[in-house]
Structures are given as structure tokens and as C-alpha cells.
Amino acid sequence: MNSDKLAKLIVDALDDIKGQGIVMLDVRDMTPVTDYMIVASGTSKRHVQALVENVAEKAKAAGRRPIGIEGEDGSEWVLLDLEDALVHVMLPKVREFYNLEKLWSLGAAPDVAATDR
């Protein structure tokens, strides 16, 4: 399964159990670490956990085992690493504070040395 199909599977899995504000960011031109970052919100810690579990289950069924899952203990922000896609599921207040969508949609920083001349 290529990264495009994996990203679609993730979005569908999040949508299946009412993930909120699902955003898929293509970051292939920004980092060699992954192809997609997918961000979604859950309404409670239990919902965040259920969203991550559903994505992990659907990915495993498609032959993509998660490399790791971080943040399950607190469940305010859980990161699921599927190699070609990183899935961030957060409570709304945490998502608003870190604003990953804005961070990863910024273009390259200007060359400060060149602008000071």
C-alpha cells in the first residue's frame, strides 16, 4: 500500500468514528521523515484513544503495522507512527495550543543573511 492509499485509509478510519477537524497535510517536500501528517481531534480522552485504536486496527488489517504509539497514557495528544504517515489525535485545547497545521503549512524561511544586505 502506497502512502497516498494509507493516508486515505487513515482519514476514513478517523471519520468512521466521528473524528473532528480531520486535516491531511502532504509534507513530502518538507521532511524526509514521513509523507503525510494527519491531524484530528477527539471530544474526550476516551474518544482520542478510540480514534487511535481504530486507525491502528484498520492499518494492521491492510498490512501496515504501527511503528509506535506515543501519549496513550494521558490521551490528550496521541501520536501514531505508520512510517509513511504520522497521525496526531488531540483534544481540542491541545490542538489549538500547538497548532500543528499552521506549523507544517509554513513555507521555507527566508534567508535572513540575504535580506540584511
C-alpha positions in Angstrom: 0.0 0.0 0.0 1.5 3.3 -1.0 1.5 6.4 1.2 -1.5 8.0 -0.7 -3.7 5.0 0.0 -2.5 4.8 3.5 -3.4 8.4 4.1 -6.9 7.8 2.7 -7.3 4.8 4.9 -6.4 6.8 8.0 -8.8 9.7 7.2 -11.6 7.1 6.6 -10.8 5.4 9.9 -10.9 8.7 11.8 -14.1 9.7 10.0 -15.7 6.3 10.8 -15.9 7.1 14.5 -16.5 10.8 14.3 -13.0 12.3 14.4 -13.3 16.1 14.3 -11.5 18.6 12.1 -9.5 16.0 10.2 -6.7 17.6 8.2 -4.3 15.7 5.9 -1.0 17.5 5.2 1.3 16.4 2.4 4.7 17.0 3.9 6.9 15.2 1.4 8.6 18.4 0.3 9.3 19.5 3.9 10.7 16.4 5.6 12.2 13.0 4.7 10.7 11.6 7.9 7.2 10.9 6.5 4.9 11.7 3.6 1.7 12.7 5.4 0.8 14.2 8.7 -2.9 13.7 9.6 -4.3 15.7 12.5 -7.7 15.2 14.1 -9.5 16.0 17.4 -11.4 13.8 19.7 -14.1 15.0 22.1 -12.7 13.4 25.2 -9.7 11.3 26.3 -11.7 8.1 25.6 -12.6 9.3 22.1 -9.0 10.2 21.3 -8.0 6.7 22.4 -10.8 5.1 20.4 -9.8 7.1 17.3 -6.2 5.9 17.5 -7.2 2.3 18.2 -9.5 2.3 15.1 -6.7 3.7 12.9 -4.2 1.2 14.2 -6.7 -1.7 13.7 -7.5 -0.7 10.1 -3.9 -0.1 9.2 -2.9 -3.6 10.6 -5.8 -5.2 8.6 -4.3 -3.5 5.5 -0.8 -4.9 6.3 0.7 -1.7 7.9 1.7 -2.3 11.5 2.4 0.9 13.5 6.0 1.6 14.3 5.0 3.2 17.6 2.3 4.9 19.6 3.1 7.7 22.0 1.0 9.5 24.5 -1.6 6.8 25.2 -1.2 7.2 29.0 -2.6 10.7 29.1 -4.6 10.6 25.8 -4.6 14.3 25.4 -2.3 14.0 22.4 -1.6 10.6 20.9 0.9 10.1 18.1 0.6 7.1 15.9 3.6 6.4 13.6 2.8 4.5 10.5 6.1 5.4 8.8 4.6 7.0 5.7 2.0 8.8 7.8 2.1 10.3 11.2 -1.3 10.6 12.9 -1.8 13.2 15.6 -5.1 12.9 17.6 -5.6 15.5 20.2 -8.1 17.1 22.5 -9.3 20.4 21.0 -7.5 22.6 23.6 -4.2 20.8 23.0 -4.6 21.0 19.2 -5.4 24.7 19.4 -2.3 25.4 21.6 0.2 23.5 19.3 -1.5 24.4 16.0 0.4 21.8 14.0 -1.5 22.6 10.8 -0.1 26.1 10.8 3.4 24.9 11.7 3.6 22.4 8.9 2.0 24.6 6.3 4.6 27.3 6.5 6.9 27.7 3.5 10.6 27.8 3.7 12.0 30.5 5.9 13.6 33.5 4.1 17.4 33.7 4.0 17.9 36.3 6.8 21.5 36.9 5.8 20.4 37.8 2.2 17.7 40.2 3.4 20.0 42.1 5.8 22.3 43.3 2.9 
